């Protein structure tokens, strides 16, 4: 069960890092608007994948613990 906790923590940490990076990019005064938009879209795409991974992992672990 320890590996499950490690994977949960890693996914949550990845999401938090991406959210932090997105916030940093949006608040960066020296970055051009085009650059902010491009980088923000990349980060949102990564966040979407990470969110989906978290949901899939939660479903998988929920099914395995119910058996």
Phi, psi and omega in degrees: 000340180297323180296327178296317178296320179297314179296317176303312182296320180296317179295318179295318179297317178301316180297316180296321178296317179295319178297320178295317179295320178298315178299318179298315180297314182296331182262006182283112185286337185270351182274139178291160180298315179301318179294319178298316181297312181300310182294321180296318179297318177300316181291320178296321176299315179295321177297320179298316179296317180295317177300316179296321178297317179297315180296316179297318180296317178299316178298315181299311182292327178295316179295319182291325181282338179283338182283000000 
